[in-house]
Amino acid sequence: MPAPTDANSRLLETIHEAGCTYEALAGDVRRIAAENGELLQTNKSAVSHWVKGTRTPSGQTGQYLAEALSRRLGSIVTPTELGLHPGDIEPACTGDPVTTASDLGRADVERRRFLAIAAFTTAGVAMPLLHDHEATSRMLRARVGRSFVGAEDVDVVRQITAAFSAADERLGGGHGLTTVTAYLADTAAPILRGRFHSELLRQAAFGAVAELAYLAGWKHHDLGHEGAAQRYYQVGYQLACEADPHGHAAWMMRALAHQALSLKQPHHCVDLVEGALQRGLGRVDGQTEALLHITHARAFAASNENASAARALLAAEDALLRDDGPQPSYSRVSGPAAGTVASHTARTLTDLADHIGTEQQHRDALTRWDPQKYKRVHALTHADLGDSLAAQARADEAVAAWTQALALMEGMTSDRTRKAITSIRSTLAVYQRRRVPGAADLARRAREALA
């Protein structure tokens, strides 16, 4: 296809409205691409070509460009509105979460364009706030097959999810991803088309498949494939609504907010977690409620609402003290609630620049996680602990914490661990010049780990 020659006036007008230079916009596009696991070399010259119409963004870059301008304007801008004529840049979505779950799983296995073009978007974080569950439920109940589904079918889905969740914690998100997504597409999602002997069994089946979709999303998140992760979380939310529109759906809302906060994109997160709390309060156990409150605290802190963040931290601590029933499997997947609350309290305090409090919470979290069962959690927590020690100018202790983190990360297929290693290298360079004991050796090991 020949290159277009007409200037893109819509893109130019939007850039002017956003008030940014071509160079700044190119930097935004590179950062958003990195969030989605892609390394781009986009520069101001590329933006100029797009505006002049002599070139068009290729691959996912059109989506990254639209997301960059959306963030600057504080409102949603699509590639089509920018005059990019995206064709299939934005994959067709179906209102049927069962079909979507199967399509996502097959895309992972077959490496088709469906997931290759998926990009994380801030607009996608708010999806649950706009979702019409009743309409989706009516459609799902109208599309029922002839085969009967038994409790054994549901139990097997849960067993497979549990097995791969455990392996994920030890070996990273890259381990078994294709197996998990193939099973979701070919076996787990299709059972939701069957007939059930009771409404309770139907709800259990939707809940089990929602947990498997969450695991697939979590594995993609660990690999840095944020667009794919967001898609799985969204479909997991839709399936969870059919299983339990209160507790389980609230948990999946938390998952979407958690991902956005990890990417330092707090837009919609306060509203999303408040919606989750409205659904879950009085309907979930104290451990699960504490996990909702701690995500609320992180959202407030990321939005510079410090007083509200402090109140949410206290609410999380209070909820942890309740002993009012078993914790459901969908929230047990994150490990001991007390450890998760401590870890996320540390992240909240980091945003509040309380480095001493951050250190204390990371140390508390380490005592609450089984180091064998939750090897990746220990690795990332040691890395974060080292950061908090470095922020307090305690170089020797920071090097010791990072050394422990690097040892635990060996053998893992995880983008999050790679990012943790990358983040310490600039500080290590300073420590090497100051001849901090162990810094040179750790810097060498970090280079080898990233090679």
N, C-alpha and C positions, 0 to 999 in steps of 0.2 A: 504494500500500500504506500503511495507517495506521501511525503510529509505534508501536513496542512500548511497553508500559507496565509490564512486569515488570522489577524490578531485576535486574541481571546479577551474581549473587552470585559466579560463577566469576571474572569479571574483577576484582571487588573483592578477593577472596581472593588472587589472584595479585599484585595491586598491593601489598597488605599484605605478602605474602611477599617481594616485591622490595625493600620498605623505602624506597619513594620517594614523594614528594608528587605530586599531580596536575600541578602546575606543572613539576616536573622531568621527569615522564613526557611531558608535552606537548612539552617542549624536545627530548627524545630522538626523538620521532616526527618533529618538523620536521627534525632533522639527518639522520635516515635517509631521509626523503623527498628532501632535498637531494642525498644520495649517489646517488639514483636519478633525478636530473634534474627533480624536481618541487618547486615552491615551495608550501608549505602554511602556513596561519595558525593551526594547531591551538593551542589554549590550554587552561588548566586547566578552564575552563567546559565545553569540548567533552568532556574526559575525564569530568567529572562527569555530563554527559548520558548518556554511554555506560554508566557504572556504574548510573545510575538506570534505564536502559532506555528513556528518552524519545527517544533517537536512536541510530542505529548508524553506525559509520564507513563512509564512502562510498569508492568507487573502490578504490585500492590501500591506503587508510589502515589497513584491518584488518591487512594484512600488515606494514605499518610498525609498528603497535602490538605485534603479536606478536614482531617482531624486536627491538623496544626492550626488551620484558620478557625475552626470551631472553638478551639481552646482560647485563642486570642480574642475572639468576638464574644465568647460566653453564650453562644447559641449554635444550633446545629447547622452545618453547611455540608451538603452532599457533593460528590464528584459531578453529578449531573448539573447541579446549580452553578458549578464552576465552569460549565461549558466543556467538560471533558468527554462527554458522550461515552460513559464507561462500559457500555455493553454489559458484559458479565463481570465487571469489577466487583459489584455487589451481588453476591450469590442470592438466587431466589430462595426465599424462606417460605416454608409451609406453616400453616397454623396448627398442624398435627404434630405434636412432639414425638409421637411414636415413629412416624416416618422420618422426622428430622434426626432422631437418635440413630436410626439405621443408616441414614445417608452420611452422617458424620463419621460413624464407625467405618463404613465402607471407604470413605474418602481417605481415612488414615491408612487403611490397608492397601488401597489401590493407588495412592499418591495422586489422586485426581485434583483438578483445579479448585474444587469446592473449598478445601481447607487451605490450599496454597495462597488463596487471595484473602483469607480471613485476617482482619486486623482488629486489634483492641480499640474500642471507641468509648469515649466518656458517655456518649448518648446511650450506649448499650448497657451501662451500669444501671440506668434507671428503668430498664425493661420491665421489672416486676411491678413498678408503680403504675404502668399503663396496661398491663396484661388483663384481658377479659377471661378469667378462669371459667366462668359459667358457660360461655359460648364454646370454649375448648372442650369442656366436660361433656356438653351435649353432643358434640361431634364425635368424641371418642366413644361414647356409649352407643351411638348409632352405627359405628363401624366395628362390628363384632363378628368374628369368624365362627366356625363350627366346632373346632377342637376344644376340649376341656383342659384346663390347667389345674394341676394339683398342688398341694402344699410342698411336695417333694421338688417340683420345678423351682419354686420360689426359694427353697432352702439351698439348692445348688447355686443359684445366683448369689446368694449371700455368702456361701462358703468360698466361692471363687473370688468375690470382692475382698473378703477378709484376707485370703491368702496373698493376693497381689498387693493389697495395702501394706501388709507386713513386709513383703519383699521391697516395696517402694521405699520404705523408711531406711532399709539397710543398703540398697544398691542404687537408689536414685530413680527419677522419673523415666529415664530411658529404658529401664529394665522392664520388659514385658508389655510395653505400650501397644504394640501391634496385636498381641494376643488378647489384651483387654478389649481393645476397640473392635476386633473381629468378633469376639464373643458377644459384645453389645449389639453389633449389627445383625449377626446371623442367628443368635439364639435368644438373648435376653429381651431385646425390644420386641421381637415377634410374638412372644408369649402374651404380651399385653393386648393382642388382637383376639385372644381366646375367650372362652366362656369360663366363669368362675362359679363354684357352688355357693359362695356367700360373698357378701359385700366386704367382710373383713379380709377374706383371702384376696379379693381384687385390690384392696387398699395395700395389703402387704406386698403384692406383686409390683405395683407401681412404686412403692417405697424402695423395694430392693433394686429395681432398675434405675431409679433416681440416684441411689447411692453409687451404683456402678458408673453412671454418667459423671457424677461428681469426681470419682477416682480418675476417670479419663481426663477430666478437666484439670485436676490437681497435677497429674503427671505432665501434661502439657505446660502448666504454669511452672513446674520445676525445671522444665527444659527451655523456658523462655519463649514458648510459643503462645503468646498472650491472646492473640485473636482466636485461636482454636480453643484455648481454655475458656474464654468467655462464652463461646458458642455452647460448649458442653455444660457450663454452669447455667446458662439460660434454659436449655432443654431440661436439665436436671430440676430446675425450679418448676417448670411446667408439669413435669411428672410428679414432683413432690406435692404440688397442689392437689392432685388427684388422690394421693395417698393420705395426706394430712395437711389441709390448707392452713393449719395453725403452726404447730411446732416445726414440722419438716420443711414447709415452705419458708418459714422464718429463717431456718438454718441456711437454705440456699440463697436467700437474700443476703445473709451475712457473707456467704462465699463470694458473691459478686463484689460486695463492698471491700472485703479483705483483699481481693486481687487488686482493686483500684488503689487502695491505700499502699499496697506494696510497690506500686508503680508511681507513687507520689502524685496521684490524680484524685483528689478528694471530692471532686464535683459529684453531687447527688448522694454522697455516702451518708451524710447525717440524715437526710430524708429517708434513705433506704433502710438504715438500721432502726430508725424510729418506727418505720412501718413494720419491720420485723418484730420489734418489741411490742407493738400494739397487737400483733397476731399472737405472739408467744406468751406474754405475761399471764400468769394464772393457768396456763395450759401446758407448761413445760417444767421439768424438774429444776432444782437450784443450780446444778452443774451447767446445764444447757443455758439457763438464763444468765449465768455469770459470763459465759462466752459471748452472748449477745451484748451485754453491758460493756465488756472490755473492748469490743469492736466499736461500740458507740464512743467510748473514751478516745480511741485512736482517731476516729473521724473528727471529733471535736478538736483534738490537739492539732491535727493536720490543717484544720480550718482556723487555727489561732483563737479558738474559743476556750481559753484555758480554764476558766471557772467551771464551765460545763463539763470539761474533761475531768476535772478533779471530782465532781459529783458522780460522774459515771464510774470512775475508779472505785469509789466507796460503794456504789451499788453492786459492782461486781464482787467485791469482798464480802458484802452482806449476803449475796445470793449463794456464794460458795459455802457459807456456814449452814445452809439449809440441808436437811437430810429427809427429803420428802418423796422418795420414789426412785426407781431405776432410771439410769440415764439411757436414752435410746441409742441404737447403733449408729444412727446418722451423725450424732455429735460425739460419740466415743471415738470416731475415726481420727480425731485430732489428738488423741492421747489423753493423759490425765488432765482434767480440767484445771486443777490447781497449777500445774506446770505451764499450761497455755496461758492462763491469766497472768502468771508471773512474767512470762516471756513478753506478752503484749503490754503489760504494765511498763516493762523496760522500754519498749518502743515508744510508748506514749510519753514517758519521761524524757526520752531522747529528744522528741519534738519540743518538749518544754525546757530543754537545755539543762536538765537536772542529771548531771553525769554520775554523781555519787549515788543517787537513787537508782539510776539505771544499772550501775554495777551491782548493787545489792539485789535487785530483782533478777538479773541474769544469774547470779550465784544461787539464788533461791530456786530458780527454774532448773538448774543443773541437778539439784538434789531430788527433784521430783520426777525425773525421766529415767527410765531404765536405759543405761548407756548401750546395751546390746540391741534391745528392741527398737530403740529410737536413736540410732547412730547418727543419722543426718541432722536431727534436731540438736544433738550434742555438738556436732561439728559447727553448725551455724551459730549456736549460742556461744561457744568458745570464741568464734570470730567476732561476734558482737561485743562480747565481754572485753576482748582485746581493744576494740574501738573505744569503749568507754574508759578503759585504763589509759589509752593514749591521749584521750581528751583531758585527762587529769595530769598529764606529763609524767606518767609512771611507766617509762619506756621498758625497763627490764620485765615488768609484769605483763605488759602488752605483748612483748615478744614471746613470752612463755605461753600465753593464752593462744596466740596465733599459731604457735608451733603445735600445740595440742590439736587445734582445729584442722591443720593441714594433715596431720597424721590420720585423723578420723575420716577425712575426705578421700583418702586413697581408694580407688576402685569404684567410685561413684560416677554415674552418668547423670550429671545434674548441672544445669546452667546456673542455678542459684549458688552452688558451691564455687563455681568458676568466677562468678561476679564477686563473691566474698574474697577470694584470693586476689583478684585484680585490684580491689579497693584498697588493700593494705600496701601495695607496692610503692606508692609515692611516699608514704610515711616511712617504710623500710629504707628507702633511699636516703632520707634524712638521718635515720638512725645509723646507717652505715657510715655516713660522713662523720657522725659523732662517736663512732666506734662503740656503739652499744653492744654488749656481749650477745652473741647469737644472731644478730641482725643480718650479717653477711651470709651465714649459712641458710637462714630462713629465706632470704631473698633468692638465693640459688635454687632452693627447693620450690619456691613459688614459680620461678621461671620454668622449671622442669615440669611442674604440674600443669602449666598452661600451654606447654609446647604441643 
